[in-house]
Amino acid sequence: MGDSKNISLQILNMTNQKICKTCVLPESPLFHLDASGNCKLCNSPSLLKHILKKPDSEKFAQIIEKIKINGKGQEFDCIVAWSGGRDSTFMLHELVTKYKLRCVAVFGKTPFTPKEIIDIVHTISKKLNVKLIEIETPSDHQEIAGYCLKEYLKTQVPILIVLACASCKFVNREMFKFAQQLRIKAVIYGGNRFEYFPSGPASIDLDTENRYSFLTMLNDNLLRMIKGIGILVRSPALLKYIYTFFAASVLYVNQYTVFLRLRYPDIFRFDFYHFADWDEDKIGEALNNIGWRLPKGCNSPWRADCVFEAVKNTAFKKQLGFTYAQAMFSNLIRGGKISRENAISRLNKEGISEPRLHEALKICGLPEDSFKIENE
């Protein structure tokens, strides 16, 4: 990662920027700091119930046992969503080596997946002796991503950056299709709860701890459709890909949607890190042992599996005043996983990788300076 050049403004200068006294979110158009110096999220614990829920080892043990019982008489116990990134790779490693589950790993490859990640997936799947199913996102993924970025540059509507990733959500549909074909009763994801960000461009703020219950997801889906109508009013050009955006935002946005629940009622689904602990040091040690490495030009293990993250972080830094990485580190602070001082230090080092940004823009058919941020 030493050859990557970082955009120095990714977090601005953390020593000069006015940031929350509890986390590292800055004063911004979206979040104003109160008189005591805290941001809205640090003052709204109800919005963080799902994010900061403690690991439940007893419940997790019950889930593993249930998966093993349901897998008896079948060739496999579960299907695992594998992006090739840090968290999903560690999850697969734990499920195979520690919990002795017979896993099928479904690797969703996109136009923005680094070659090094693809090679790592092939190597590690052999080391772990798991069946690998490699799929690709829809063939128009690259076209839609480029279209959304061009519309964003015209309108500056933040949701367009999120919609550029709409095609990735179709991997959720394929996961359940493969589970049904292979008669597998469990689908496991590696979503890191600390990545969830209330009040983001695509988020639906729901004051509930049980974020993925059927009723909550029904409410979520209805609110997304209403939000989508408003977006179409502002950007009618998006009608060109309306099916993709609707499917990605409502039908397949995650594994808990009403549609996927009704379509595949007999398949159990859960997020590994919603029950098991997320320990960055432990994850790093295990991945070093099995040969997982950062791709060329990447300076952070977070979202290392996709170069498009550099576009999202750059756009939202300019639009909202902070990046997704900054929001995630703030959650880690609130969850007691990292100190505020450590977060500030890392954010200044783990900036936006300029080579990855340029690569993503090239894939989308845009010039390198499309998302240039001027230094202050």
N, C-alpha and C positions, 0 to 999 in steps of 0.2 A: 504494500500500500504506500510505500515511500515515494512512488513516482506519480502519485495523484496530486493535482493542484486544486486547492479548495477556494471557493468563493469566500472571501474574508467576511462578508456581510451576512453570512448564514444566520448568525445569532446577533448581528451587529457587533458591538464591543460590549461583552457582558459586564465589564467593569464600569462602563459609562452609561449603560442603558438602565432605565428605571424599571425594575422588575419586582414581582410579588415578593414579599418578605418570607413567605412560606414555601412557594414553589419557584419556578423560573419562567412563568408566563410574564410577558412584558406589558406595560401600559400600551394599549392598542385601541383601534376603533371598535373592536369586538369586546375587549375586556378593560374596563377602567378600574384602577386601584382605588380602594376606599380610603378613608382617613387614616386607618391603621396600617395601610400599605399592603393589604391583601386583595387578591383577585376574587371574582365572582365564584369561581369553582371552589376555592378554599373556604369560602363562606357559605357554600351550599352542599353540605354533606349528603343530602338526599339524592343529588345527581350522581354521586360517586358510589352508591351502595353496591352496584353490580361490579364496578371496577375494583373496589377495595375489599371485596368479600374474601375472607381468609380461606386458605386451603382446607379441605375436609378429607383427611387421610382415611377415616373410617368409611365415609361414603364412597370414596374412590376405590377402596378395597372391595366393597360390595359391587361396584360397577364392573370391575375386572372379573370377579367371580361370575357375575351374570353373563358376561360376554363369553366366558369359557363354557358355561353350561349350555348356552344357546348355540355354541359352535360344535358341540358334540355330534359326531356322525357326519360332519362336513369337513372339507379339505382345509378351510380357513376359518379363523375366528372373527376377523374384522378387516375392513378396508380403511386405510390411513391416507389422509390428504397430505401430500408431500410437495412443497414448493421448492425444496432444495436449500431453503434458508436455514438459519441457525436454529430457531425454535422447533420447526417441524422435523428437522433432522435429529435433534436430540430426543424429541418425542418418539420417533420411530425407533431410535436406539434403545430407549427405555422400555418400550412396549415389547420389543423382541428379546432383549438381554435380561432385563430385570423381571418383567411380568410374564415372560414366556408365551406371548400370544403369537399365533400363526397369522402373520399380517400379509395383506396385499397392499402394496404402496402404489397409489395413483399419483403420478407426477404430471402436473399441468404445466406444459411448456408454452411460453408466449413469445411474441416477436422481441420482447424486451428482456428475456432471460439470458444472462451471460453464458458464453460457451463454457467457462470454467465451472459454473453451477451444473450444467448438463453433464459434464465429465465427472464431477463429484458424485452426482446422483447415480450414475452407472457404476462407479467404483464402490460406493458405500452399499448399494443394494446387493452387490455380490459379496461384500464382506459380511453383511448381516444375513445373507442367504434368504432374502425376501423376494417374492414374486413382484416384478415391476411392470406396471402398465403405464406406458407413456402416451399422453394425449396432448393435443394442441388446442388452443382456443380457436374460435371460429375464424375462418379464412379472411374475413373482413376486419379483423381486430386492428391491424396496422392502419387500414383506411379510416376506420372510425376514430381511432386515437388522433390521427393527423387532422381530421375534420374538426374534432372538438377543440383541439389546440388553436386552430385557425379562427374558429368562432370565438374562442376566449379572447384572442388578441383583438378582435373587433369589438366585443361587448364588455369584456372584463367581468363577466359573471362567473364567480368562483366554482359553482357546481359543474361547469363544463370540464374542469380539470378532473373532477371525480368521474364524470360520465365517460371520459377518455378510457377509463379502465373497465367499462361495462362488460366487455367481452369476457373478462376474467371470471365473472360470476357464473358463466355457463359451465365451468368446471364443477360447480355444486350439483348441477343436473346430471352430469356424467357420472359423478361419484355414486349416486343412488341407482343409476341405470346398471352400472357394473355390479353393485351390491346385489341387486335383484337377479341379474344373470347368473352370478356365482353362488346364489343362495346364502349370502352373508347377511347376518342379522344386526351388525353393528358398524357404524361409520364414525370415525374419530378424526377430529380436527385439532390443530395446534394453535388456535387463535390465542394470542397473548392478551389477557384482559386489560393490561396496562396500556394497550394501544388505543382502546376505545376513547373517543373524545366527544363529550357532550357539546352541543352548540357549534359543531363544525358544519361546513357547507352541505354535507349530505346527511347529517345526523337528524334523528327524530328524538327530541328530548322527552323522556317518559320517566316520571317520578316513581320508580319501582325497583325493588331489589331483584325480583324475578323477571329479568329483562326478556327472557325468551319463552315465557309461558304462552300457551295457545292464545289466550285472550289478549295478552300484551302484544303479540305478533299480529293479531287481527287488527288491533288498533294502530299498530305501526304501519301495516300495509295500507290501511285507509288514509292515514296521514300522508304517506308517501305519494299516493295517487293524487291527493289534493295539492300537495307541494309540486308534483309534476305538471299539473295543469297550469299553475302559476309560472313555472319555468318556460313552458311552451308559449305562453302569452308573451313573455319577454323575448324569447328566442324561437320564433316559429320555424326557423330553418332546421331545427332538430327533428321535425316531423319526418325528415328523410330516413332516420333510423329509429323511428318510434317503437317498433317491436323490440329491438335490442335493448333500448333504454327501459322500457316497461318490464321486460322479462328480468333484466339485471337488477332493477330497483325494487321489484315486488315479488316476482315468482321465485327468483334464485338468489336474492341478495345475501342470504345465509342459509345454513342447513335447517333452520327452525321455521322457515316461512310456512304460512298456512297451506300454500299449494303443495310443497314438498311433504308436509305432514299428512295431508289428505291423500296424496298420490302414493306415498310409501309408508303407510301406517304401521307396518310390522317391523320397520327398520329402526333400531335404537340409534340415537345420535347424541354426541356430547363433545365438549371441548376439554382436552387433556388438562390445560392449565387453569381451568375453572375449578378443578378439584385437587390436582397435584400442585406442589409448590413450584414456583419459577425462581430458580437460583442461578443468577448469571455466571458466577464463578464455577459452579458445578457443571453447568452447561458447557462452558468454555473448555474445561478440563477434559470432559468426555469427547467433545468434538475434535480436540487436538489429537486424542488417542486414535480416532478412526479416520483422520486425514482430511477433515473439513477445513477449508481455507477461504479467506476473502478473495473474491475475484479481482482481477487487475483493475486498478483505478478506484477501488472501493476503500473507504477509510473507516467504515463503521459496520459492525455485524448486523445492525438493524436494517432490514429490507435489502440485504446484500443480494438477494435472488432476483432483483428487478431494477434495471437502470432507470425506469420511468419515475422511480421515487425521487430522483434528482429534479425532475420537472415539477412534480407536485410540491416539493419543499421550496423550490425557487418561486413558484407562482404564489403560493400561500404566504410566503415570507413578504413578498411585495404587496399582496392584496390585504392580508390580515395583520401583518406585523410580527408573525411568528411562524415557525414550521411545525409539521407533524412531529418531528423528532423532539422539538422543544415541549410540545404538549405531552408526549410520552414520558419524557424525563420528569415532567411535573407530576405525572401520575405515580411514577416510581418513588418520588420523594414522599408523596402523600401515603403511599403504601409501605413506607419504611424500608424500601429496597436499596436506596441510595441516599447519600447525604446531599444537601443543597450545594455545598462547596464542591463535591465531586461532580455533580451534574454540570455545574458551571464550567469546571475545568474540561470535562469531556465534550461539552457542546462547542467549546472554542477549538477543540482538536478535530472532532468528528463533523466537519462542515460539509457543505454540499460539494460533491466531487465534480469538478468541471469536466473531466473527460467523460464521466457517465452522463452528465447533462447534455453534452454535445452529441454523444452517441444516440441518446434517446430522441433528440431533436432531428438528427439525421434520419433515423428510422421513420419518423413522422413526416419527413419531407420538408422540414423547416430549416432555415439558416441558423448557424450557431449563435448568433447574437439576438435571436428572437426573444429570449427570456433574460436578457442582460440586466443585472442589478447594479446601479451606480453606487459606488462607495460614498459614504457620508464623511 
